[in-house]
Amino acid sequence: MSNVLETIMTKAAALNKNIVLPEGEDKRVVEAASKIVKQGLARITLLGNPEEIAQNNPGVDLTGVTIVDPKNYAKTAEYAAMLYELRKAKGMTEEMALQTLHTDYTMYGAMMLKFGDVDGLVSGACHSTANTLRPGLQVIKTAPGIKTVSSSFIMVAPNGPSKYNPDGVAVFGDCAINIEPSAQELADIAISSAATAKNIAGIEPRVAMLSFSTKGSGNDDKFFKSVPKVQEATAIAKASAPDLKLDGEFQFDAAVAPEVGKLKAPDSTVAGNANVFVFPNINAGNIGYKIAQRFGGYMALGPICQGFAKPINDLSRGCNVDDIIAVVAITALQ
């Protein structure tokens, strides 16, 4: 286990947060719930029928895990009444609200989160990203001042600190959710990614807005306007978070190599020593993090969801038990 992940686990354990796992039907989730409680990483609320969970996981000790069955839990009617209030303008009836909570356990977990009965939600082991994020967008909404839900990866260097990565860890955003973000969305991604760097990765953020251009060296104004978009995003982010060390637009080498940064952007405090990287779109972000992972041997923790008013995270459907444990720890820190 990397030092970064160990630190995240230690910090999470000290907070003793209650995280809801809606997918009690998934054996990986049930095993992870057991291990998380035994390790003291967090308190766990698991959704599902207790008899079915026990029957399907005979070897798993669930002592200390709170199992809530949405079909007969004492607060289900209360959650349904609030869901109806939140969604009636969209055509939801009281009956539909109750029916939704009896069948859509991710929505049920989101209502527990809305009520403050749990501190965070982790889902997605056997549901799509859309199924995990939709309840968040519908009932939890975005954090104050942020209009965009986004994602980032904490990228952990295989051999610790190095010349171009003195922290030994970096944050890449957004590599998983926003396909072609607008300037405002890029600014939101930058501010949210900086918060992830500080609160979870434990590093002081220095944010680079990435492009194929450095400070106007390249332009595609005639065709795609991607460089002007990054320039505009940089201006919006600086105005929204004036105390944040953030600059751009930068090519990747100008963002990480001190010698290139000094040459191309001599007046910048970020050029040459950035540790948070905001990609112009999902093509660049997804390709970038996978190159770092496969060629560079970096460990990619995430995607971590950012921008919700309360912590929600999406698992990969190919996740293993250790992945679920790591995401629960990250969610506790959010």
N, C-alpha and C positions, 0 to 999 in steps of 0.2 A: 504494500500500500504506500502511495506517495505521502510525503510529509504534509502536503497541502490537504489531502483528503483526511489524514489523521487529525490535523488541526480542526478541520470542519466538524469531524465526528466529536472531538473533545468539546468544542464550543456548543454544539447541538445538545450534548448530554447535560451540560450545565444549565441550559435553558428549560429543560423538562416540558417541551411543548406537546400539545395533543394534535396528532395528524390523522386525518380520516383517509382510509383506503377503501374506496367503494367496491373493489373487485374481489369480494369474498369467494367468488366462483373460481378464481385462478389460483392454482396450487403454489405458484411462485410467490404470489402476494401473501398467501397465508403463512408460508414458511418465513418470508421476510418479516411479517408482523411479529411472529414468535421470537425471532433473533433480535429485532430492534428492542423489544421489551426486555429480553434477557440481558442485552448489553447496556440497557439504561439510556439509549440514545434519545428516546422520545416515548410519550404515551401514545398508544395506538387505538383508534376506533375503527373496527372492521365491519363493513356492511354485508349483510346476508343472513340466511337462516342458520341459527346456531347448530341445529341437528344435522343439516346437510353439510355444513363446513366440517363438523367433527367426523361425519361418516366418510367424506371424501379425502380427509387428511388424517388417517388413523395414527400416524407416527408423530404428529406435530403437537407439542405441548403449548396450549394457548392460555396458560395461566397468566393473568395480568393483562391480557388483551380484552378490551371492551368490545363485545359483539352486539351490534344494533341491527334488528330486523325491521326494515322500513314498513313492513306490512302490519306490524302490531306495536310499534314503539309509542310511548306515551305522548311524545311531542309531534308526531306525524301530522295530526290535524292542525296544529299551530303552524307548522312549516307550510302546509297546503294553503292555509288562509293567507299567509304572507306571499307565497308564490302567486296566488290568484291576484292579490293587490298589485304585485309587480308586473304581471303579464296580462291583466284584463284589457288594457288598451290595445293589445295585440290579438284580442279575440279569445283569450283563455277563459273558460268557465270554472266555477268552483269544483265541479265534478272532474273536469280535465286536469286541474291542478293536483287533485288527490291521485288520480290515475297515473299521472306523470311520475309522482313520487313513489308509487308502488312498483313502477317498472324501470325508471331511469335513475339508477343509484348514484350516478355522477351528479345529477341535478340534486338528488337528496343530500349528498355530501356538500354541495355548494350552498344549500339552504342551512345546513348545520354551521357552515363557515360564516354565512351571512348573520346568523343569530349570535355568533360568538361562542358556540358550544364546542367548537374545535378551533385550532390555530392555523391549520393549513390543510390542503387537499393534494393527494398524489394519485393519478389515475393514468390509464393508457396501456396497461399490460395486455389487455384484450379488447380495447376500444380504440377507435381512430383518434388522431389529434383533434379533428373537428368535434367529435363527441365529448372530448375532455374540455376543450376550450369554450364551446358554445355556452354551457351553463355559467361559466365564469363571466363571459361577455354579457349574458342576459341578466344575471342577478348580482354578481360581485362588482362589475364595472371596472373602469380604470382608476388608477391612483390620482389624487388631486394634481392638476397641472400637467398630467400626461394623457394624451389622447390615443396612444398607440400601444397595443399589446405586442411585445416582440420577444425575441429569444437571444440567448448568447451561450457560448461554450467557454468554460474555464479550461485553458490549454496548459497542461503541466509538462514542463521540459523533462526529458528522460534522464538527464544528468545534472539537474539543478541549474543554478545561475550560469550565464555565459556572456560573452562580449555583447551580443545583440539582445540578450534577454537577461539583464542583471537581476531581475526579481525571480527568475526561474519559473515564472508563471505569467500568462497573459490572458486577456479576455477578447474573444471574437464575437461580433454581433453584426447583423442578424443573419444567421446561416440557415434558418429553418422555417420561419413563419411568413415574413413580408417579402413578396416576390419582387416587386418593383416599387420600393417606397418613395413617396414624395419627399420634398425637402423638409417639410414639417415632421414627417414620420422618421426620417433619418436623424433629425435633431432629437426627437423623443428617444430613439434607439440609443443614441450617444449618451444621453443623460441617464437612462436606465442601465446601460452597460457599465457606466462609471460607478453607479450604486452597487451593482453586482461585484465589481472589482474590489470596492472598499469593504462591503459588508460580508461577502462570502469568500472571495479569494484572499482577502486580507492585505491588499496592496493599495498604495496611494495612486489613484488613477491619473494617467497622462494620456489623453484621448487623441488619436489621430483619425481624421476623416479621410478615408482612402479613395484614390482615383488612379487613372493612368497618367495624371498630370500633377505637377508640384507647383503650387502658387502661379498658375496660369501658363505653365510651360507647354501644355497641350490643350487643344480645344476641339470639340465636336459640335460646336454651336449650330452648324448648318444642318446636321443630321439628327442627333439624338439628344443634345443638350444635357448630357450626363455630367460634364464638368461644371457647368453653371449651377446644376442642381446641388452638387456637393458643396460648392462655394456658398450657395444660399443657405443650405443646411447648417454649415459652419457658423454663419452669421446669426441664424435663429438660435442655435444652441448656446452661443456665447452670450446673447442677450438674455436668454432664459436662465442660464447658470453662470453668471459672471465670475464666480469664484473658482469654477472648475478649470483645471489645466486642460485646454482643448484647442486644437488648431487643425488647419488643413487649407486647401486640399493637398494631400501628399501621396506620392508614389510610395510603395512599401519600403524601398531602401532608404528613402529620405526620412521615413518615420522611425526606422530602427537603427540605422548606421550613423553614428555621430559624425563621421567624416563626410558623409553625403548630406546629412542634415545641415551642417555648418555651411557647406558649399551652396546648397539650394535654398535654404531658408535661415540665413544667419541670425535673424532677429527673433526666431521662434524659441519658446521655452520647451516645446514638445518635440520638435524635429530632432531625430536622432536618438531619442530615448523614450518613445511611446511604449505603453504596455496595454492599452485598450485600443482595439482596431475596429472601426466602423466601416463595413464594406458597402459599396454603392448599391448593390442589389444581391438577391439570393444566389444568382449564378456565381458571382465572385466569392461570396461568403462560403457557400457550400463547397466549392472547389478548393478554396483557400484552407479551410480547416482540415479537409481530407488529405491535402498535400502535406500539411504539417504532421498529421497523424501517421500517414503511411511512409513518407520519405524521411520525416524528421523524428519519428518515434514518439511524438507527443501523445500524452493521454488527454482525451477530450471528455470533460465532465459536462454533461448536458444532453440536449438543449435545456437551458434553464429559462423558464418563462418569466418575463419582466413586464411591469406596467400595470398589473392588476392591483386593485385596492387592498386585496388580501392574498396571501401566497397560494398559488395553484401551480402544479407542475405536471408535465405530460411525460409518461414513460414511452420508450420505444417498445413496439410489440415483440421485438426480439430480445427484450431485456432478460437478465438473469437475476437471481436473488440479491447478489452483491450490488447490482445496479440500482435495484429498488431501495436498498438500505442507504446507498449514497444519496439518492434523490430525496429521500425522507429527511436526511440530515441537512441537506442544502435548503429544503423547504422550511425546516425549523429555524434556520438562520435568517430567512427572509422576513 
